Amino acid sequence: MAKVAREIVEKRPAEIIEACRKLYKVKSFKEISLKDISRETSLSRPSIYNYFQTKEEIFLAVLEDEYRLWNISLENILKNNEELGVEEFSAKFSNTLKERTGLLKILSMNLYEIEENSRKESLVEFKKEYGKAVELTGLCLKKFFPSLSEEERKEFIFAFFPFMYGLYPYVHPTEKQLDAMMDAGIERLDMDQVETARKFIKDILYGIVKEEQR
């Protein structure tokens, strides 16, 4: 019985995180309350405070989990490929973002507020997973483009990670934004997050990778 009880307790944070992730697909950050999250779980609202002090900490945990899942995809690129040229690498690397819409959405829309309203210890755990993504990206570049210097790898990283922060609004505009653009006479660009990332990655690499490594 004690083992069963312990397993239930250990699964509760994951249940809360998944409930938040589910709600975020249909509601905005501001619209989601702890009460809403509680309704999607087997926990009462006061019980949630045993695991997270604020709504922002739950979102931070969602983001940490999104990075963890992304890191698995990056590790698979490293493990399952011996050689990749610019075109192949750009396609495989960008494809890791296919299932990471939640990651891109939080980065673009709510990251600052989430970090400001989370405890430092929670923030540190998230930053570890983020740091792993940066490290894995560097390892991919080192393996597949050995001609790149450390500075050139940093050049890629310092271009790509900020790019991710602005990707979501361009590929997922709201109806209100689309109507406003139409009224302003601005042509709508049909953009896909994977294809947009692929082109961006390819352009960066063609700019810094020596011809024999392409």
C-alpha positions as CSV (number, residue, x, y, z in Angstrom):
1,M,0.0,0.0,0.0
2,A,2.8,2.4,0.9
3,K,4.4,1.8,-2.5
4,V,1.2,2.4,-4.4
5,A,0.7,5.7,-2.4
6,R,4.2,6.8,-3.2
7,E,3.7,6.1,-6.9
8,I,0.5,8.2,-6.9
9,V,2.2,11.1,-5.2
10,E,5.2,10.9,-7.6
11,K,2.8,11.0,-10.6
12,R,0.9,14.0,-9.5
13,P,3.3,16.7,-10.8
14,A,3.2,15.0,-14.2
15,E,-0.6,15.0,-14.1
16,I,-0.6,18.7,-13.3
17,I,1.8,19.5,-16.1
18,E,-0.2,17.5,-18.6
19,A,-3.4,19.3,-17.6
20,C,-1.7,22.7,-18.1
21,R,-0.3,21.6,-21.5
22,K,-3.8,20.5,-22.6
23,L,-5.4,23.7,-21.5
24,Y,-2.7,25.8,-23.2
25,K,-3.7,24.3,-26.6
26,V,-7.1,25.9,-26.4
27,K,-6.7,28.9,-24.0
28,S,-4.2,31.7,-23.5
29,F,-1.9,32.0,-20.5
30,K,-4.0,34.7,-18.9
31,E,-7.2,32.7,-19.3
32,I,-5.9,29.7,-17.5
33,S,-6.3,29.6,-13.7
34,L,-5.2,27.2,-11.1
35,K,-8.9,26.3,-10.7
36,D,-9.0,25.4,-14.4
37,I,-5.9,23.2,-14.0
38,S,-7.4,21.5,-10.9
39,R,-10.5,20.6,-12.9
40,E,-8.4,18.7,-15.4
41,T,-6.7,16.7,-12.7
42,S,-7.7,14.5,-9.7
43,L,-6.3,17.1,-7.3
44,S,-8.0,20.0,-5.5
45,R,-6.6,23.5,-6.0
46,P,-5.1,23.6,-2.5
47,S,-3.4,20.2,-3.2
48,I,-1.6,21.7,-6.3
49,Y,0.2,24.0,-3.9
50,N,2.0,21.0,-2.5
51,Y,3.9,20.8,-5.8
52,F,3.8,24.3,-7.4
53,Q,3.5,27.7,-5.7
54,T,2.2,29.6,-8.7
55,K,0.6,29.1,-12.1
56,E,3.8,30.3,-13.6
57,E,5.7,27.5,-11.9
58,I,3.4,25.0,-13.6
59,F,4.1,26.6,-17.0
60,L,7.8,26.6,-16.2
61,A,7.6,22.8,-15.6
62,V,5.7,22.4,-18.9
63,L,8.5,24.3,-20.6
64,E,11.2,22.2,-18.9
65,D,9.4,19.1,-20.1
66,E,9.2,20.5,-23.6
67,Y,12.9,21.1,-23.6
68,R,13.5,17.5,-22.3
69,L,11.5,16.1,-25.2
70,W,13.3,18.3,-27.7
71,N,16.6,17.2,-26.2
72,I,15.7,13.5,-26.8
73,S,15.2,14.4,-30.5
74,L,18.5,16.2,-30.7
75,E,20.2,13.2,-29.0
76,N,18.7,10.9,-31.7
77,I,20.2,13.1,-34.4
78,L,23.6,12.6,-32.8
79,K,23.3,8.9,-32.2
80,N,21.6,7.8,-35.5
81,N,23.7,9.7,-38.0
82,E,27.4,9.5,-38.9
83,E,27.5,12.2,-41.6
84,L,25.1,15.0,-42.5
85,G,25.5,17.8,-45.0
86,V,23.9,21.2,-44.7
87,E,20.7,20.2,-46.5
88,E,20.2,17.0,-44.5
89,F,21.2,18.5,-41.2
90,S,18.8,21.5,-41.7
91,A,15.9,19.1,-42.5
92,K,16.6,16.8,-39.5
93,F,17.3,19.6,-37.0
94,S,14.2,21.6,-38.0
95,N,12.0,18.5,-37.9
96,T,12.7,18.2,-34.2
97,L,10.4,21.3,-33.8
98,K,7.5,19.6,-35.4
99,E,6.0,18.4,-32.1
100,R,7.3,21.4,-30.1
101,T,4.6,24.0,-30.8
102,G,4.1,24.3,-27.0
103,L,7.7,25.1,-26.6
104,L,7.7,27.8,-29.2
105,K,4.4,29.3,-27.9
106,I,5.7,29.7,-24.4
107,L,9.0,31.1,-25.5
108,S,7.3,33.7,-27.7
109,M,4.3,34.6,-25.5
110,N,4.9,34.1,-21.8
111,L,8.5,33.3,-20.9
112,Y,9.4,36.5,-19.1
113,E,6.4,36.5,-16.9
114,I,6.8,32.8,-16.1
115,E,10.4,33.2,-15.1
116,E,9.7,36.3,-13.0
117,N,7.0,34.5,-11.0
118,S,8.8,31.3,-10.3
119,R,11.1,30.3,-7.4
120,K,14.8,30.4,-8.2
121,E,15.2,26.6,-7.5
122,S,12.5,25.9,-10.1
123,L,14.1,28.3,-12.5
124,V,17.5,26.6,-12.1
125,E,16.0,23.1,-12.9
126,F,14.5,24.6,-16.1
127,K,17.8,26.3,-17.1
128,K,19.6,23.0,-16.8
129,E,17.3,21.5,-19.5
130,Y,17.7,24.6,-21.6
131,G,21.4,24.4,-21.2
132,K,21.4,20.8,-22.3
133,A,19.6,21.9,-25.6
134,V,22.4,24.4,-26.2
135,E,25.0,21.8,-25.5
136,L,23.5,19.2,-27.8
137,T,23.2,21.7,-30.6
138,G,26.9,22.5,-30.2
139,L,27.7,18.8,-30.2
140,C,25.7,18.3,-33.4
141,L,27.6,21.1,-35.1
142,K,30.9,19.7,-33.9
143,K,30.2,16.2,-35.2
144,F,28.7,17.0,-38.6
145,F,30.6,20.2,-39.4
146,P,34.1,19.6,-37.9
147,S,35.5,22.6,-39.9
148,L,33.6,25.0,-37.7
149,S,35.5,26.8,-35.0
150,E,34.1,27.2,-31.5
151,E,33.3,30.8,-32.4
152,E,31.4,29.7,-35.5
153,R,29.4,27.2,-33.5
154,K,28.5,29.9,-31.0
155,E,27.5,32.1,-34.0
156,F,25.0,29.5,-35.0
157,I,23.7,29.0,-31.5
158,F,23.4,32.8,-30.8
159,A,21.4,33.2,-34.0
160,F,19.1,30.1,-33.8
161,F,18.0,30.2,-30.2
162,P,16.8,33.9,-30.4
163,F,15.1,33.0,-33.7
164,M,13.0,30.4,-31.8
165,Y,11.6,33.1,-29.6
166,G,10.0,34.8,-32.5
167,L,8.9,31.9,-34.6
168,Y,5.5,31.1,-33.1
169,P,3.6,34.4,-33.8
170,Y,4.6,34.3,-37.4
171,V,3.4,30.8,-38.1
172,H,0.4,30.8,-35.8
173,P,-1.3,34.2,-36.2
174,T,-4.7,34.7,-34.5
175,E,-7.8,35.6,-36.6
176,K,-7.8,39.1,-35.2
177,Q,-4.2,39.5,-36.3
178,L,-5.0,38.2,-39.8
179,D,-8.0,40.5,-40.1
180,A,-5.9,43.5,-39.1
181,M,-3.2,42.6,-41.6
182,M,-5.9,42.3,-44.3
183,D,-7.3,45.7,-43.4
184,A,-3.8,47.2,-43.4
185,G,-3.2,45.8,-46.9
186,I,-0.5,43.4,-45.8
187,E,-0.3,40.1,-47.7
188,R,-0.5,37.0,-45.5
189,L,2.4,34.7,-45.7
190,D,1.6,31.0,-45.2
191,M,4.4,29.8,-43.0
192,D,5.2,26.4,-41.4
193,Q,7.4,26.3,-38.3
194,V,9.5,23.3,-39.6
195,E,10.0,24.7,-43.1
196,T,10.7,28.2,-41.8
197,A,13.3,26.8,-39.3
198,R,14.8,24.6,-42.0
199,K,15.4,27.6,-44.3
200,F,16.8,29.7,-41.5
201,I,19.2,26.9,-40.4
202,K,20.3,26.2,-43.9
203,D,21.0,29.9,-44.6
204,I,23.1,30.2,-41.4
205,L,25.2,27.1,-42.2
206,Y,25.8,28.0,-45.8
207,G,27.2,31.3,-44.5
208,I,29.7,29.7,-42.1
209,V,30.4,26.1,-43.2
210,K,33.4,25.7,-45.6
211,E,32.5,24.4,-49.0
212,E,34.1,21.0,-48.6
213,Q,32.0,20.3,-45.5
214,R,28.6,21.1,-47.1
